[in-house]
Amino acid sequence: MRMGVLEHLGIAQAPAWLFAAELREGTVVRLLSPFERTVPILAVRPASRRMSAKVRIFIEHLEKTFASCFQFNPRPS
């Protein structure tokens, strides 16, 4: 799908991070922006167990990474 878009063979519905560099450079453009939607990333764990420090730290790391990473938030604020 990615190569097809980059080779000008068509359009694709894809996550923004897949084309983050090309969106920044302007070699790929967004179409139908009003119809875009966000899909949450969820961390799931058993409710019956106490969360270990390793799991808590990992989840916090993911939250910080996704919040600050341009690849996952490619639109200018």
All heavy atoms as a GROMACS GRO file, in nm:
protein
  615
    1MET      N    1   0.083  -0.117   0.000
    1MET     CA    2   0.000   0.000   0.000
    1MET      C    3   0.089   0.125   0.000
    1MET      O    4   0.067   0.216  -0.078
    1MET     CB    5  -0.091  -0.002   0.122
    1MET     CG    6  -0.172   0.122   0.140
    1MET     SD    7  -0.283   0.121   0.281
    1MET     CE    8  -0.174   0.096   0.416
    2ARG      N    9   0.188   0.126   0.088
    2ARG     CA   10   0.276   0.242   0.097
    2ARG      C   11   0.348   0.267  -0.036
    2ARG      O   12   0.352   0.378  -0.086
    2ARG     CB   13   0.376   0.220   0.211
    2ARG     CG   14   0.476   0.331   0.226
    2ARG     CD   15   0.565   0.307   0.348
    2ARG     NE   16   0.689   0.377   0.341
    2ARG     CZ   17   0.704   0.508   0.350
    2ARG    NH1   18   0.599   0.584   0.369
    2ARG    NH2   19   0.821   0.564   0.341
    3MET      N   20   0.403   0.162  -0.091
    3MET     CA   21   0.477   0.176  -0.217
    3MET      C   22   0.384   0.219  -0.330
    3MET      O   23   0.423   0.298  -0.415
    3MET     CB   24   0.548   0.045  -0.254
    3MET     CG   25   0.663   0.010  -0.160
    3MET     SD   26   0.783   0.144  -0.136
    3MET     CE   27   0.842   0.168  -0.300
    4GLY      N   28   0.261   0.171  -0.329
    4GLY     CA   29   0.165   0.212  -0.431
    4GLY      C   30   0.139   0.361  -0.427
    4GLY      O   31   0.134   0.427  -0.532
    5VAL      N   32   0.124   0.416  -0.307
    5VAL     CA   33   0.102   0.560  -0.294
    5VAL      C   34   0.227   0.636  -0.338
    5VAL      O   35   0.218   0.733  -0.414
    5VAL     CB   36   0.064   0.596  -0.148
    5VAL    CG1   37   0.068   0.747  -0.127
    5VAL    CG2   38  -0.073   0.541  -0.114
    6LEU      N   39   0.343   0.591  -0.293
    6LEU     CA   40   0.467   0.660  -0.327
    6LEU      C   41   0.501   0.652  -0.476
    6LEU      O   42   0.569   0.738  -0.530
    6LEU     CB   43   0.583   0.607  -0.242
    6LEU     CG   44   0.568   0.630  -0.092
    6LEU    CD1   45   0.684   0.566  -0.016
    6LEU    CD2   46   0.556   0.778  -0.059
    7GLU      N   47   0.450   0.547  -0.542
    7GLU     CA   48   0.473   0.532  -0.687
    7GLU      C   49   0.360   0.594  -0.769
    7GLU      O   50   0.350   0.572  -0.889
    7GLU     CB   51   0.486   0.383  -0.723
    7GLU     CG   52   0.608   0.317  -0.663
    7GLU     CD   53   0.738   0.367  -0.723
    7GLU    OE1   54   0.739   0.402  -0.843
    7GLU    OE2   55   0.838   0.373  -0.649
    8HIS      N   56   0.271   0.671  -0.702
    8HIS     CA   57   0.162   0.742  -0.768
    8HIS      C   58   0.062   0.648  -0.837
    8HIS      O   59   0.008   0.679  -0.943
    8HIS     CB   60   0.215   0.845  -0.869
    8HIS     CG   61   0.316   0.937  -0.812
    8HIS    ND1   62   0.283   1.041  -0.728
    8HIS    CD2   63   0.452   0.939  -0.823
    8HIS    CE1   64   0.393   1.103  -0.692
    8HIS    NE2   65   0.498   1.043  -0.747
    9LEU      N   66   0.039   0.532  -0.774
    9LEU     CA   67  -0.053   0.435  -0.831
    9LEU      C   68  -0.195   0.450  -0.776
    9LEU      O   69  -0.286   0.385  -0.825
    9LEU     CB   70  -0.003   0.292  -0.805
    9LEU     CG   71   0.132   0.259  -0.868
    9LEU    CD1   72   0.177   0.120  -0.825
    9LEU    CD2   73   0.125   0.270  -1.019
   10GLY      N   74  -0.211   0.532  -0.672
   10GLY     CA   75  -0.344   0.550  -0.617
   10GLY      C   76  -0.339   0.614  -0.480
   10GLY      O   77  -0.237   0.667  -0.438
   11ILE      N   78  -0.454   0.608  -0.412
   11ILE     CA   79  -0.464   0.665  -0.278
   11ILE      C   80  -0.483   0.551  -0.178
   11ILE      O   81  -0.514   0.438  -0.216
   11ILE     CB   82  -0.580   0.767  -0.268
   11ILE    CG1   83  -0.713   0.699  -0.292
   11ILE    CG2   84  -0.557   0.881  -0.365
   11ILE    CD1   85  -0.833   0.789  -0.268
   12ALA      N   86  -0.468   0.582  -0.049
   12ALA     CA   87  -0.482   0.479   0.053
   12ALA      C   88  -0.540   0.538   0.180
   12ALA      O   89  -0.521   0.656   0.209
   12ALA     CB   90  -0.345   0.418   0.084
   13GLN      N   91  -0.610   0.456   0.253
   13GLN     CA   92  -0.651   0.491   0.388
   13GLN      C   93  -0.547   0.424   0.479
   13GLN      O   94  -0.538   0.301   0.484
   13GLN     CB   95  -0.790   0.437   0.420
   13GLN     CG   96  -0.835   0.470   0.559
   13GLN     CD   97  -0.975   0.416   0.588
   13GLN    OE1   98  -1.037   0.353   0.504
   13GLN    NE2   99  -1.021   0.441   0.708
   14ALA      N  100  -0.467   0.505   0.546
   14ALA     CA  101  -0.355   0.452   0.623
   14ALA      C  102  -0.331   0.538   0.746
   14ALA      O  103  -0.370   0.654   0.749
   14ALA     CB  104  -0.230   0.451   0.535
   15PRO      N  105  -0.264   0.482   0.846
   15PRO     CA  106  -0.230   0.563   0.962
   15PRO      C  107  -0.128   0.670   0.923
   15PRO      O  108  -0.041   0.648   0.837
   15PRO     CB  109  -0.169   0.462   1.060
   15PRO     CG  110  -0.131   0.344   0.979
   15PRO     CD  111  -0.219   0.343   0.858
   16ALA      N  112  -0.140   0.786   0.984
   16ALA     CA  113  -0.053   0.900   0.949
   16ALA      C  114   0.094   0.868   0.969
   16ALA      O  115   0.179   0.914   0.893
   16ALA     CB  116  -0.094   1.022   1.029
   17TRP      N  117   0.126   0.789   1.071
   17TRP     CA  118   0.268   0.760   1.097
   17TRP      C  119   0.333   0.686   0.981
   17TRP      O  120   0.454   0.695   0.961
   17TRP     CB  121   0.287   0.682   1.227
   17TRP     CG  122   0.216   0.550   1.233
   17TRP    CD1  123   0.096   0.526   1.291
   17TRP    CD2  124   0.262   0.426   1.181
   17TRP    NE1  125   0.062   0.392   1.276
   17TRP    CE2  126   0.163   0.329   1.209
   17TRP    CE3  127   0.376   0.385   1.112
   17TRP    CZ2  128   0.175   0.195   1.172
   17TRP    CZ3  129   0.387   0.251   1.076
   17TRP    CH2  130   0.288   0.158   1.106
   18LEU      N  131   0.254   0.614   0.902
   18LEU     CA  132   0.310   0.540   0.790
   18LEU      C  133   0.369   0.633   0.684
   18LEU      O  134   0.462   0.597   0.613
   18LEU     CB  135   0.202   0.450   0.729
   18LEU     CG  136   0.244   0.350   0.623
   18LEU    CD1  137   0.346   0.251   0.679
   18LEU    CD2  138   0.123   0.276   0.571
   19PHE      N  139   0.314   0.754   0.677
   19PHE     CA  140   0.360   0.853   0.579
   19PHE      C  141   0.408   0.981   0.647
   19PHE      O  142   0.406   1.087   0.586
   19PHE     CB  143   0.247   0.886   0.481
   19PHE     CG  144   0.208   0.770   0.393
   19PHE    CD1  145   0.097   0.692   0.424
   19PHE    CD2  146   0.282   0.739   0.281
   19PHE    CE1  147   0.060   0.586   0.344
   19PHE    CE2  148   0.246   0.632   0.200
   19PHE     CZ  149   0.135   0.555   0.231
   20ALA      N  150   0.451   0.973   0.771
   20ALA     CA  151   0.487   1.093   0.848
   20ALA      C  152   0.593   1.177   0.777
   20ALA      O  153   0.578   1.299   0.764
   20ALA     CB  154   0.534   1.054   0.988
   21ALA      N  155   0.698   1.115   0.730
   21ALA     CA  156   0.806   1.190   0.664
   21ALA      C  157   0.755   1.255   0.535
   21ALA      O  158   0.784   1.372   0.508
   21ALA     CB  159   0.924   1.099   0.634
   22GLU      N  160   0.678   1.181   0.459
   22GLU     CA  161   0.628   1.233   0.332
   22GLU      C  162   0.525   1.345   0.355
   22GLU      O  163   0.518   1.440   0.278
   22GLU     CB  164   0.565   1.120   0.250
   22GLU     CG  165   0.666   1.019   0.198
   22GLU     CD  166   0.710   0.915   0.301
   22GLU    OE1  167   0.651   0.909   0.411
   22GLU    OE2  168   0.803   0.840   0.271
   23LEU      N  169   0.445   1.333   0.460
   23LEU     CA  170   0.351   1.440   0.494
   23LEU      C  171   0.426   1.568   0.532
   23LEU      O  172   0.390   1.677   0.490
   23LEU     CB  173   0.259   1.397   0.609
   23LEU     CG  174   0.151   1.296   0.572
   23LEU    CD1  175   0.091   1.235   0.698
   23LEU    CD2  176   0.044   1.362   0.487
   24ARG      N  177   0.534   1.552   0.611
   24ARG     CA  178   0.617   1.668   0.648
   24ARG      C  179   0.679   1.733   0.525
   24ARG      O  180   0.683   1.854   0.513
   24ARG     CB  181   0.729   1.623   0.743
   24ARG     CG  182   0.699   1.636   0.888
   24ARG     CD  183   0.823   1.623   0.974
   24ARG     NE  184   0.913   1.514   0.940
   24ARG     CZ  185   0.902   1.389   0.986
   24ARG    NH1  186   0.804   1.358   1.067
   24ARG    NH2  187   0.987   1.296   0.952
   25GLU      N  188   0.730   1.650   0.434
   25GLU     CA  189   0.799   1.700   0.314
   25GLU      C  190   0.701   1.753   0.209
   25GLU      O  191   0.741   1.825   0.118
   25GLU     CB  192   0.882   1.588   0.252
   25GLU     CG  193   0.994   1.540   0.341
   25GLU     CD  194   1.050   1.405   0.297
   25GLU    OE1  195   1.001   1.347   0.196
   25GLU    OE2  196   1.142   1.356   0.364
   26GLY      N  197   0.575   1.713   0.220
   26GLY     CA  198   0.476   1.756   0.122
   26GLY      C  199   0.470   1.668  -0.001
   26GLY      O  200   0.401   1.702  -0.098
   27THR      N  201   0.539   1.555  -0.002
   27THR     CA  202   0.534   1.466  -0.117
   27THR      C  203   0.409   1.378  -0.116
   27THR      O  204   0.375   1.319  -0.218
   27THR     CB  205   0.660   1.376  -0.123
   27THR    OG1  206   0.671   1.304   0.000
   27THR    CG2  207   0.784   1.459  -0.146
   28VAL      N  208   0.343   1.371   0.000
   28VAL     CA  209   0.214   1.304   0.013
   28VAL      C  210   0.120   1.405   0.078
   28VAL      O  211   0.161   1.478   0.168
   28VAL     CB  212   0.225   1.176   0.101
   28VAL    CG1  213   0.090   1.121   0.137
   28VAL    CG2  214   0.308   1.071   0.031
   29VAL      N  215  -0.003   1.411   0.032
   29VAL     CA  216  -0.100   1.503   0.090
   29VAL      C  217  -0.220   1.427   0.145
   29VAL      O  218  -0.252   1.317   0.100
   29VAL     CB  219  -0.149   1.608  -0.014
   29VAL    CG1  220  -0.035   1.696  -0.059
   29VAL    CG2  221  -0.215   1.541  -0.132
   30ARG      N  222  -0.284   1.488   0.244
   30ARG     CA  223  -0.405   1.429   0.301
   30ARG      C  224  -0.524   1.461   0.211
   30ARG      O  225  -0.536   1.573   0.162
   30ARG     CB  226  -0.433   1.489   0.438
   30ARG     CG  227  -0.336   1.446   0.543
   30ARG     CD  228  -0.372   1.517   0.674
   30ARG     NE  229  -0.278   1.487   0.776
   30ARG     CZ  230  -0.288   1.382   0.859
   30ARG    NH1  231  -0.390   1.303   0.851
   30ARG    NH2  232  -0.196   1.361   0.949
   31LEU      N  233  -0.608   1.362   0.193
   31LEU     CA  234  -0.734   1.380   0.122
   31LEU      C  235  -0.847   1.351   0.220
   31LEU      O  236  -0.832   1.271   0.311
   31LEU     CB  237  -0.744   1.284   0.003
   31LEU     CG  238  -0.637   1.295  -0.104
   31LEU    CD1  239  -0.656   1.184  -0.206
   31LEU    CD2  240  -0.644   1.430  -0.172
   32LEU      N  241  -0.958   1.414   0.202
   32LEU     CA  242  -1.077   1.387   0.283
   32LEU      C  243  -1.052   1.405   0.433
   32LEU      O  244  -1.104   1.330   0.516
   32LEU     CB  245  -1.130   1.246   0.254
   32LEU     CG  246  -1.162   1.217   0.105
   32LEU    CD1  247  -1.195   1.070   0.087
   32LEU    CD2  248  -1.274   1.304   0.055
   33SER      N  249  -0.974   1.506   0.467
   33SER     CA  250  -0.941   1.533   0.608
   33SER      C  251  -1.063   1.545   0.699
   33SER      O  252  -1.058   1.498   0.813
   33SER     CB  253  -0.856   1.659   0.621
   33SER     OG  254  -0.732   1.637   0.561
   34PRO      N  255  -1.174   1.602   0.654
   34PRO     CA  256  -1.290   1.613   0.744
   34PRO      C  257  -1.345   1.477   0.789
   34PRO      O  258  -1.416   1.468   0.887
   34PRO     CB  259  -1.395   1.687   0.661
   34PRO     CG  260  -1.318   1.756   0.554
   34PRO     CD  261  -1.198   1.672   0.528
   35PHE      N  262  -1.310   1.371   0.718
   35PHE     CA  263  -1.362   1.239   0.750
   35PHE      C  264  -1.264   1.153   0.830
   35PHE      O  265  -1.290   1.037   0.858
   35PHE     CB  266  -1.403   1.166   0.622
   35PHE     CG  267  -1.507   1.241   0.545
   35PHE    CD1  268  -1.471   1.316   0.435
   35PHE    CD2  269  -1.639   1.239   0.585
   35PHE    CE1  270  -1.566   1.387   0.364
   35PHE    CE2  271  -1.735   1.310   0.516
   35PHE     CZ  272  -1.699   1.385   0.405
   36GLU      N  273  -1.149   1.210   0.867
   36GLU     CA  274  -1.051   1.135   0.945
   36GLU      C  275  -1.103   1.111   1.086
   36GLU      O  276  -1.181   1.188   1.139
   36GLU     CB  277  -0.919   1.212   0.954
   36GLU     CG  278  -0.845   1.219   0.823
   36GLU     CD  279  -0.715   1.297   0.836
   36GLU    OE1  280  -0.675   1.331   0.948
   36GLU    OE2  281  -0.656   1.324   0.732
   37ARG      N  282  -1.056   1.004   1.145
   37ARG     CA  283  -1.092   0.976   1.284
   37ARG      C  284  -0.970   0.919   1.355
   37ARG      O  285  -0.879   0.866   1.292
   37ARG     CB  286  -1.209   0.880   1.294
   37ARG     CG  287  -1.184   0.747   1.230
   37ARG     CD  288  -1.312   0.665   1.223
   37ARG     NE  289  -1.282   0.542   1.154
   37ARG     CZ  290  -1.270   0.425   1.215
   37ARG    NH1  291  -1.289   0.414   1.343
   37ARG    NH2  292  -1.240   0.318   1.146
   38THR      N  293  -0.970   0.932   1.484
   38THR     CA  294  -0.860   0.877   1.562
   38THR      C  295  -0.901   0.742   1.619
   38THR      O  296  -1.018   0.718   1.646
   38THR     CB  297  -0.820   0.970   1.678
   38THR    OG1  298  -0.935   0.990   1.760
   38THR    CG2  299  -0.768   1.102   1.627
   39VAL      N  300  -0.805   0.655   1.632
   39VAL     CA  301  -0.828   0.524   1.689
   39VAL      C  302  -0.740   0.513   1.812
   39VAL      O  303  -0.618   0.531   1.804
   39VAL     CB  304  -0.792   0.412   1.588
   39VAL    CG1  305  -0.813   0.275   1.649
   39VAL    CG2  306  -0.875   0.428   1.461
   40PRO      N  307  -0.799   0.487   1.927
   40PRO     CA  308  -0.718   0.482   2.049
   40PRO      C  309  -0.626   0.360   2.053
   40PRO      O  310  -0.656   0.257   1.994
   40PRO     CB  311  -0.822   0.474   2.160
   40PRO     CG  312  -0.940   0.412   2.096
   40PRO     CD  313  -0.939   0.458   1.953
   41ILE      N  314  -0.515   0.376   2.121
   41ILE     CA  315  -0.425   0.265   2.149
   41ILE      C  316  -0.447   0.231   2.296
   41ILE      O  317  -0.436   0.318   2.383
   41ILE     CB  318  -0.278   0.302   2.123
   41ILE    CG1  319  -0.260   0.335   1.975
   41ILE    CG2  320  -0.186   0.190   2.166
   41ILE    CD1  321  -0.122   0.387   1.941
   42LEU      N  322  -0.482   0.107   2.323
   42LEU     CA  323  -0.516   0.067   2.458
   42LEU      C  324  -0.414  -0.029   2.516
   42LEU      O  325  -0.362  -0.115   2.446
   42LEU     CB  326  -0.654   0.000   2.460
   42LEU     CG  327  -0.768   0.081   2.398
   42LEU    CD1  328  -0.894  -0.003   2.390
   42LEU    CD2  329  -0.793   0.206   2.478
   43ALA      N  330  -0.386  -0.015   2.645
   43ALA     CA  331  -0.304  -0.110   2.718
   43ALA      C  332  -0.400  -0.190   2.806
   43ALA      O  333  -0.469  -0.135   2.890
   43ALA     CB  334  -0.200  -0.038   2.804
   44VAL      N  335  -0.405  -0.320   2.786
   44VAL     CA  336  -0.500  -0.405   2.857
   44VAL      C  337  -0.424  -0.497   2.951
   44VAL      O  338  -0.322  -0.555   2.915
   44VAL     CB  339  -0.583  -0.488   2.756
   44VAL    CG1  340  -0.683  -0.577   2.828
   44VAL    CG2  341  -0.654  -0.398   2.656
   45ARG      N  342  -0.477  -0.510   3.071
   45ARG     CA  343  -0.417  -0.600   3.169
   45ARG      C  344  -0.529  -0.661   3.252
   45ARG      O  345  -0.639  -0.606   3.258
   45ARG     CB  346  -0.320  -0.525   3.259
   45ARG     CG  347  -0.390  -0.421   3.345
   45ARG     CD  348  -0.292  -0.355   3.441
   45ARG     NE  349  -0.359  -0.257   3.521
   45ARG     CZ  350  -0.423  -0.282   3.635
   45ARG    NH1  351  -0.428  -0.404   3.681
   45ARG    NH2  352  -0.483  -0.186   3.702
   46PRO      N  353  -0.504  -0.775   3.316
   46PRO     CA  354  -0.608  -0.836   3.400
   46PRO      C  355  -0.640  -0.746   3.519
   46PRO      O  356  -0.550  -0.696   3.586
   46PRO     CB  357  -0.545  -0.966   3.448
   46PRO     CG  358  -0.427  -0.990   3.361
   46PRO     CD  359  -0.384  -0.858   3.307
   47ALA      N  360  -0.767  -0.722   3.544
   47ALA     CA  361  -0.809  -0.635   3.655
   47ALA      C  362  -0.786  -0.702   3.790
   47ALA      O  363  -0.776  -0.635   3.891
   47ALA     CB  364  -0.956  -0.599   3.639
   48SER      N  365  -0.776  -0.833   3.789
   48SER     CA  366  -0.764  -0.906   3.915
   48SER      C  367  -0.624  -0.898   3.976
   48SER      O  368  -0.605  -0.935   4.091
   48SER     CB  369  -0.803  -1.052   3.893
   48SER     OG  370  -0.717  -1.109   3.797
   49ARG      N  371  -0.528  -0.852   3.899
   49ARG     CA  372  -0.390  -0.847   3.950
   49ARG      C  373  -0.344  -0.704   3.970
   49ARG      O  374  -0.383  -0.614   3.899
   49ARG     CB  375  -0.295  -0.915   3.852
   49ARG     CG  376  -0.312  -1.064   3.846
   49ARG     CD  377  -0.195  -1.123   3.774
   49ARG     NE  378  -0.247  -1.197   3.660
   49ARG     CZ  379  -0.176  -1.233   3.557
   49ARG    NH1  380  -0.049  -1.201   3.548
   49ARG    NH2  381  -0.228  -1.300   3.458
   50ARG      N  382  -0.256  -0.688   4.068
   50ARG     CA  383  -0.194  -0.558   4.092
   50ARG      C  384  -0.094  -0.533   3.980
   50ARG      O  385  -0.022  -0.623   3.939
   50ARG     CB  386  -0.123  -0.563   4.228
   50ARG     CG  387  -0.072  -0.430   4.272
   50ARG     CD  388  -0.017  -0.441   4.416
   50ARG     NE  389   0.081  -0.339   4.434
   50ARG     CZ  390   0.213  -0.357   4.421
   50ARG    NH1  391   0.261  -0.475   4.395
   50ARG    NH2  392   0.295  -0.257   4.438
   51MET      N  393  -0.089  -0.410   3.931
   51MET     CA  394   0.002  -0.377   3.822
   51MET      C  395   0.144  -0.367   3.876
   51MET      O  396   0.169  -0.294   3.971
   51MET     CB  397  -0.040  -0.246   3.757
   51MET     CG  398   0.037  -0.218   3.632
   51MET     SD  399  -0.017  -0.079   3.528
   51MET     CE  400  -0.135   0.010   3.617
   52SER      N  401   0.235  -0.440   3.813
   52SER     CA  402   0.375  -0.435   3.856
   52SER      C  403   0.437  -0.302   3.817
   52SER      O  404   0.387  -0.231   3.729
   52SER     CB  405   0.454  -0.550   3.792
   52SER     OG  406   0.472  -0.526   3.655
   53ALA      N  407   0.545  -0.269   3.883
   53ALA     CA  408   0.615  -0.143   3.853
   53ALA      C  409   0.663  -0.142   3.708
   53ALA      O  410   0.657  -0.038   3.641
   53ALA     CB  411   0.732  -0.124   3.948
   54LYS      N  412   0.710  -0.257   3.658
   54LYS     CA  413   0.758  -0.264   3.520
   54LYS      C  414   0.646  -0.231   3.421
   54LYS      O  415   0.667  -0.156   3.326
   54LYS     CB  416   0.812  -0.404   3.489
   54LYS     CG  417   0.942  -0.436   3.555
   54LYS     CD  418   0.984  -0.577   3.519
   54LYS     CE  419   1.110  -0.616   3.592
   54LYS     NZ  420   1.151  -0.753   3.559
   55VAL      N  421   0.529  -0.287   3.444
   55VAL     CA  422   0.417  -0.262   3.353
   55VAL      C  423   0.373  -0.117   3.363
   55VAL      O  424   0.349  -0.051   3.261
   55VAL     CB  425   0.299  -0.358   3.385
   55VAL    CG1  426   0.175  -0.319   3.306
   55VAL    CG2  427   0.338  -0.502   3.356
   56ARG      N  428   0.364  -0.062   3.483
   56ARG     CA  429   0.323   0.077   3.501
   56ARG      C  430   0.421   0.171   3.431
   56ARG      O  431   0.381   0.263   3.359
   56ARG     CB  432   0.315   0.111   3.651
   56ARG     CG  433   0.269   0.253   3.679
   56ARG     CD  434   0.261   0.282   3.828
   56ARG     NE  435   0.375   0.238   3.905
   56ARG     CZ  436   0.495   0.299   3.909
   56ARG    NH1  437   0.515   0.408   3.839
   56ARG    NH2  438   0.593   0.251   3.981
   57ILE      N  439   0.550   0.148   3.448
   57ILE     CA  440   0.652   0.232   3.385
   57ILE      C  441   0.646   0.220   3.233
   57ILE      O  442   0.658   0.320   3.161
   57ILE     CB  443   0.792   0.196   3.439
   57ILE    CG1  444   0.802   0.241   3.585
   57ILE    CG2  445   0.903   0.258   3.355
   57ILE    CD1  446   0.923   0.187   3.658
   58PHE      N  447   0.624   0.099   3.184
   58PHE     CA  448   0.613   0.079   3.039
   58PHE      C  449   0.493   0.155   2.983
   58PHE      O  450   0.504   0.223   2.880
   58PHE     CB  451   0.603  -0.070   3.007
   58PHE     CG  452   0.588  -0.098   2.860
   58PHE    CD1  453   0.692  -0.072   2.772
   58PHE    CD2  454   0.470  -0.151   2.811
   58PHE    CE1  455   0.678  -0.096   2.636
   58PHE    CE2  456   0.455  -0.177   2.675
   58PHE     CZ  457   0.560  -0.150   2.589
   59ILE      N  458   0.379   0.147   3.049
   59ILE     CA  459   0.260   0.217   3.002
   59ILE      C  460   0.283   0.369   3.006
   59ILE      O  461   0.246   0.440   2.912
   59ILE     CB  462   0.136   0.176   3.085
   59ILE    CG1  463   0.100   0.031   3.052
   59ILE    CG2  464   0.018   0.268   3.057
   59ILE    CD1  465  -0.008  -0.027   3.140
   60GLU      N  466   0.344   0.419   3.111
   60GLU     CA  467   0.375   0.562   3.118
   60GLU      C  468   0.468   0.603   3.005
   60GLU      O  469   0.452   0.710   2.946
   60GLU     CB  470   0.437   0.596   3.254
   60GLU     CG  471   0.337   0.589   3.368
   60GLU     CD  472   0.402   0.602   3.505
   60GLU    OE1  473   0.527   0.619   3.513
   60GLU    OE2  474   0.328   0.594   3.605
   61HIS      N  475   0.566   0.517   2.975
   61HIS     CA  476   0.658   0.545   2.865
   61HIS      C  477   0.582   0.554   2.732
   61HIS      O  478   0.606   0.645   2.651
   61HIS     CB  479   0.765   0.437   2.858
   61HIS     CG  480   0.849   0.443   2.734
   61HIS    ND1  481   0.944   0.540   2.713
   61HIS    CD2  482   0.849   0.366   2.622
   61HIS    CE1  483   1.000   0.522   2.595
   61HIS    NE2  484   0.944   0.418   2.538
   62LEU      N  485   0.490   0.461   2.707
   62LEU     CA  486   0.411   0.464   2.584
   62LEU      C  487   0.329   0.592   2.576
   62LEU      O  488   0.322   0.655   2.470
   62LEU     CB  489   0.319   0.342   2.577
   62LEU     CG  490   0.385   0.208   2.555
   62LEU    CD1  491   0.280   0.097   2.558
   62LEU    CD2  492   0.463   0.205   2.425
   63GLU      N  493   0.266   0.630   2.686
   63GLU     CA  494   0.186   0.753   2.688
   63GLU      C  495   0.270   0.874   2.650
   63GLU      O  496   0.230   0.955   2.566
   63GLU     CB  497   0.124   0.774   2.825
   63GLU     CG  498   0.013   0.678   2.858
   63GLU     CD  499  -0.036   0.692   3.001
   63GLU    OE1  500   0.037   0.746   3.087
   63GLU    OE2  501  -0.149   0.649   3.027
   64LYS      N  502   0.388   0.887   2.711
   64LYS     CA  503   0.475   1.000   2.681
   64LYS      C  504   0.525   0.997   2.537
   64LYS      O  505   0.528   1.099   2.468
   64LYS     CB  506   0.595   1.001   2.776
   64LYS     CG  507   0.561   1.038   2.917
   64LYS     CD  508   0.685   1.030   3.005
   64LYS     CE  509   0.648   1.034   3.151
   64LYS     NZ  510   0.762   1.004   3.237
   65THR      N  511   0.562   0.878   2.490
   65THR     CA  512   0.614   0.864   2.355
   65THR      C  513   0.509   0.901   2.252
   65THR      O  514   0.535   0.979   2.160
   65THR     CB  515   0.664   0.721   2.330
   65THR    OG1  516   0.768   0.692   2.424
   65THR    CG2  517   0.717   0.704   2.189
   66PHE      N  518   0.390   0.845   2.265
   66PHE     CA  519   0.285   0.872   2.168
   66PHE      C  520   0.239   1.017   2.174
   66PHE      O  521   0.201   1.074   2.073
   66PHE     CB  522   0.167   0.778   2.186
   66PHE     CG  523   0.197   0.636   2.146
   66PHE    CD1  524   0.140   0.530   2.213
   66PHE    CD2  525   0.281   0.607   2.040
   66PHE    CE1  526   0.167   0.399   2.176
   66PHE    CE2  527   0.309   0.477   2.002
   66PHE     CZ  528   0.251   0.373   2.070
   67ALA      N  529   0.239   1.077   2.290
   67ALA     CA  530   0.195   1.216   2.305
   67ALA      C  531   0.293   1.313   2.240
   67ALA      O  532   0.253   1.416   2.186
   67ALA     CB  533   0.176   1.251   2.452
   68SER      N  534   0.422   1.281   2.245
   68SER     CA  535   0.522   1.376   2.196
   68SER      C  536   0.581   1.341   2.059
   68SER      O  537   0.656   1.419   2.003
   68SER     CB  538   0.636   1.387   2.297
   68SER     OG  539   0.704   1.262   2.308
   69CYS      N  540   0.547   1.226   2.006
   69CYS     CA  541   0.609   1.180   1.882
   69CYS      C  542   0.535   1.233   1.760
   69CYS      O  543   0.416   1.208   1.742
   69CYS     CB  544   0.612   1.028   1.879
   69CYS     SG  545   0.694   0.962   1.734
   70PHE      N  546   0.604   1.304   1.674
   70PHE     CA  547   0.544   1.361   1.554
   70PHE      C  548   0.484   1.254   1.464
   70PHE      O  549   0.384   1.276   1.399
   70PHE     CB  550   0.648   1.442   1.476
   70PHE     CG  551   0.593   1.501   1.350
   70PHE    CD1  552   0.516   1.616   1.354
   70PHE    CD2  553   0.613   1.441   1.228
   70PHE    CE1  554   0.463   1.672   1.238
   70PHE    CE2  555   0.561   1.495   1.113
   70PHE     CZ  556   0.486   1.610   1.118
   71GLN      N  557   0.545   1.136   1.462
   71GLN     CA  558   0.495   1.030   1.374
   71GLN      C  559   0.353   0.988   1.412
   71GLN      O  560   0.277   0.946   1.329
   71GLN     CB  561   0.586   0.908   1.380
   71GLN     CG  562   0.718   0.932   1.314
   71GLN     CD  563   0.809   0.813   1.326
   71GLN    OE1  564   0.814   0.750   1.431
   71GLN    NE2  565   0.878   0.782   1.220
   72PHE      N  566   0.319   1.002   1.540
   72PHE     CA  567   0.186   0.962   1.583
   72PHE      C  568   0.092   1.081   1.594
   72PHE      O  569  -0.027   1.065   1.610
   72PHE     CB  570   0.192   0.888   1.717
   72PHE     CG  571   0.265   0.758   1.706
   72PHE    CD1  572   0.398   0.747   1.742
   72PHE    CD2  573   0.202   0.648   1.652
   72PHE    CE1  574   0.466   0.627   1.729
   72PHE    CE2  575   0.270   0.527   1.636
   72PHE     CZ  576   0.401   0.517   1.676
   73ASN      N  577   0.145   1.202   1.586
   73ASN     CA  578   0.066   1.324   1.589
   73ASN      C  579   0.118   1.417   1.480
   73ASN      O  580   0.175   1.521   1.509
   73ASN     CB  581   0.078   1.393   1.725
   73ASN     CG  582   0.027   1.304   1.835
   73ASN    OD1  583  -0.091   1.274   1.842
   73ASN    ND2  584   0.116   1.260   1.922
   74PRO      N  585   0.102   1.382   1.351
   74PRO     CA  586   0.169   1.457   1.245
   74PRO      C  587   0.108   1.592   1.212
   74PRO      O  588   0.169   1.668   1.140
   74PRO     CB  589   0.156   1.364   1.124
   74PRO     CG  590   0.036   1.284   1.153
   74PRO     CD  591   0.030   1.268   1.303
   75ARG      N  592  -0.008   1.624   1.262
   75ARG     CA  593  -0.067   1.754   1.231
   75ARG      C  594  -0.004   1.863   1.315
   75ARG      O  595   0.023   1.844   1.432
   75ARG     CB  596  -0.216   1.751   1.261
   75ARG     CG  597  -0.293   1.669   1.165
   75ARG     CD  598  -0.438   1.687   1.193
   75ARG     NE  599  -0.512   1.600   1.106
   75ARG     CZ  600  -0.638   1.575   1.118
   75ARG    NH1  601  -0.707   1.630   1.215
   75ARG    NH2  602  -0.699   1.496   1.035
   76PRO      N  603   0.020   1.979   1.255
   76PRO     CA  604   0.072   2.090   1.336
   76PRO      C  605  -0.032   2.137   1.435
   76PRO      O  606  -0.151   2.136   1.405
   76PRO     CB  607   0.102   2.199   1.233
   76PRO     CG  608   0.045   2.154   1.104
   76PRO     CD  609   0.004   2.011   1.117
   77SER      N  610   0.010   2.175   1.556
   77SER     CA  611  -0.087   2.220   1.655
   77SER      C  612  -0.113   2.368   1.649
   77SER      O  613  -0.050   2.443   1.589
   77SER     CB  614  -0.044   2.184   1.795
   77SER     OG  615   0.089   2.157   1.809
   0.00000   0.00000   0.00000
